[in-house]
Amino acid sequence: MGYRSAFGFGILAAGFVVAAGVSAPVATAADLPPGISCDAYKCTNDTADQHLVRGTVFCDETDTIEPVQFLLSAHDDGRPLFPCNTVAGYSPDGTPHTGHSNNYSMLHVDSAVVHNGPWVNTGSAG
């Protein structure tokens, strides 16, 4: 019995190590351009340039990680707007209706690059 437990815990530990090794890297202060700083909810831009920030957020209500990108204006603070979904109500048959939410608890920034041009949405318009 002890062998099975030790083996099971070994497999579990190996799974955590592999998961940690393949997770996306989080930008550190050294990885961000000078003048750009971020915390768990927003970023601050102390430069004269607008930046395009890309990363992920952890959505509290759905326990999901969602990709985000947002423009960070020069000499301003910014954060992703409505990156998460939430249940906004139910139809009479019990089907949930979802809506957009700002209920996230962690912003992980992967990159911030100078982007002084206009915003161009590159997503598909299905």
C-alpha positions as CSV (number, residue, x, y, z in Angstrom):
1,M,0.0,0.0,0.0
2,G,2.9,2.4,0.9
3,Y,4.4,1.7,-2.5
4,R,1.2,2.7,-4.4
5,S,1.0,5.9,-2.4
6,A,4.6,6.9,-3.0
7,F,4.2,6.1,-6.7
8,G,1.0,8.1,-6.9
9,F,2.5,11.1,-5.2
10,G,5.6,10.9,-7.4
11,I,3.4,11.0,-10.5
12,L,1.4,13.9,-9.1
13,A,4.6,15.8,-8.3
14,A,6.0,15.1,-11.8
15,G,2.8,16.5,-13.3
16,F,3.1,19.7,-11.3
17,V,6.8,20.1,-12.4
18,V,5.8,19.6,-16.1
19,A,2.9,22.0,-15.9
20,A,5.1,24.6,-14.3
21,G,7.7,24.1,-17.0
22,V,5.3,24.6,-19.9
23,S,3.3,27.5,-18.5
24,A,3.7,30.8,-20.4
25,P,6.5,33.0,-19.0
26,V,5.3,36.1,-17.1
27,A,7.1,39.3,-17.9
28,T,9.1,40.7,-15.1
29,A,10.1,44.3,-14.5
30,A,13.3,43.6,-16.4
31,D,11.4,42.3,-19.4
32,L,9.1,45.3,-19.7
33,P,10.2,48.5,-21.5
34,P,11.7,51.2,-19.3
35,G,8.8,53.3,-17.9
36,I,6.2,50.5,-18.0
37,S,5.2,48.8,-14.8
38,C,2.3,46.4,-14.0
39,D,0.7,45.0,-10.9
40,A,-2.0,42.4,-10.5
41,Y,-4.7,44.7,-11.9
42,K,-3.3,47.4,-14.1
43,C,-0.2,48.9,-15.8
44,T,1.3,52.3,-15.6
45,N,3.0,54.1,-18.5
46,D,5.5,56.8,-17.5
47,T,6.7,57.3,-21.1
48,A,5.7,59.6,-24.0
49,D,4.7,56.6,-26.2
50,Q,1.5,54.6,-26.3
51,H,2.1,50.8,-25.7
52,L,0.2,47.7,-26.7
53,V,0.1,45.4,-23.7
54,R,-0.5,41.6,-24.1
55,G,-1.0,39.0,-21.4
56,T,-3.6,37.0,-19.5
57,V,-6.0,37.5,-16.6
58,F,-7.5,35.0,-14.2
59,C,-11.3,35.3,-14.2
60,D,-12.6,34.8,-10.7
61,E,-16.2,33.8,-11.5
62,T,-15.3,31.2,-14.1
63,D,-11.9,30.0,-12.8
64,T,-10.5,30.5,-16.3
65,I,-7.5,32.2,-17.8
66,E,-8.3,34.6,-20.7
67,P,-5.9,36.3,-23.1
68,V,-6.0,40.1,-23.1
69,Q,-4.5,43.0,-25.0
70,F,-5.1,46.7,-24.4
71,L,-3.6,50.0,-25.3
72,L,-1.8,51.9,-22.5
73,S,-1.8,55.6,-23.2
74,A,1.3,57.8,-22.7
75,H,1.6,59.0,-19.1
76,D,-1.4,57.1,-17.9
77,D,-2.7,53.9,-16.1
78,G,-4.6,51.2,-18.0
79,R,-6.1,47.8,-17.6
80,P,-8.0,45.3,-19.8
81,L,-11.7,46.1,-19.9
82,F,-14.3,43.3,-19.6
83,P,-11.9,40.4,-20.3
84,C,-14.1,37.9,-18.4
85,N,-17.6,36.5,-18.8
86,T,-20.1,36.1,-16.0
87,V,-23.6,34.8,-15.7
88,A,-25.9,37.8,-16.1
89,G,-29.2,36.0,-15.7
90,Y,-31.2,33.0,-16.8
91,S,-33.9,32.4,-19.3
92,P,-37.2,30.8,-18.3
93,D,-35.9,27.3,-19.3
94,G,-32.8,27.8,-17.1
95,T,-30.3,28.6,-19.8
96,P,-27.7,31.0,-18.5
97,H,-27.1,34.4,-20.2
98,T,-23.6,35.5,-20.0
99,G,-22.2,39.1,-20.0
100,H,-18.8,40.7,-19.8
101,S,-17.1,41.3,-16.5
102,N,-14.1,43.0,-15.0
103,N,-14.0,40.5,-12.2
104,Y,-10.4,39.3,-12.5
105,S,-7.8,38.9,-9.8
106,M,-4.5,38.6,-11.6
107,L,-3.0,40.3,-14.6
108,H,0.1,38.6,-16.1
109,V,1.8,40.7,-18.7
110,D,3.7,38.9,-21.5
111,S,4.8,42.0,-23.5
112,A,4.4,45.7,-23.9
113,V,5.5,47.3,-27.2
114,V,5.4,50.8,-28.5
115,H,2.2,51.3,-30.6
116,N,1.6,54.9,-31.5
117,G,-0.7,54.1,-34.4
118,P,-4.4,53.7,-34.2
119,W,-6.0,50.6,-32.7
120,V,-6.6,47.9,-35.3
121,N,-8.7,44.9,-34.2
122,T,-7.1,41.9,-35.8
123,G,-9.7,39.4,-34.5
124,S,-12.1,37.6,-36.8
125,A,-15.6,39.1,-37.3
126,G,-17.4,35.7,-37.5
